[in-house]
Amino acid sequence: MMISIRRLIKDKYSGLAALEAALTLPVLLMLIFFIIELIRINNTRTAMDSMALEAILEFIATKSTTKFETIITKHKPAAIPRDNIKYYFTVYDSLESMCATDPYGSEEVFWPSSDVYSADEAKKAYVDSNRDTNFFQRDTSSDSGYISLNNHTNPLTTSSINSVYKISGKAFVLTFVCDFKFSSDFVKKLFAGGSNTVDKKKFLIWGRGVGVCD
């Protein structure tokens, strides 16, 4: 009789332990996957910030993008493909023009699909926020302080500022952006569906800074 009671108690607690494991293990695994992915995201964000900072200093000093590829290679996380990283410029007549023009150098981040800037292409992939109406201000006003670029990866190829002398004194915003890929579809669901763009197709991580050419 005593053995039967002990066995019943043992079976009861074994059942409770199994139930607790069934309820808590999925939550624990989700938390572990979330933390691992968060580390990857933070590492990528740090890399984008480092690229932007070094590239800005390089462009201020040399007015050239020649070493940008070396800078990207230097800071790029090993798990991020090179094709998943792009950069682009926004150029203003002066720092005063940038500070006087809303959104003051903080235009929406987007994924450039080509070297030639296209507002229609950018509209499909810029980061969703409350600044929807301000993103295109650079294209709707000739006196907005922006300088129209033929090639947003290199201002010096643009006819309006096609020499190192003409870009001197002008302010620029340089953005490095990564099309971040999650480890799995399951992990993507832990991060708002794995998208932060208007078309819900990309999760963009970026670094950005401002400089004034000598």
Secondary structure, 3 states (H helix, E strand, C coil): CHHHHHHHHHHHHHHHHHHHHHHHHHHHHHHHHHHHHHHHHHHHHHHHHHHHHHHHHHHHHHCCCCCHHHHHHHHCCCCCCHHHEEEEEEEECCHHHHHHCCCCCCCCCCCCCCCCCCHHHHHCCCECCCCHHHCCHHHHCCCCCEECCCCCCCHHHCHHHCCCCCCCCCEEEEEEEEEECCCCHHHHHCCHHHCCECCCCCEEEEEEEEEECC
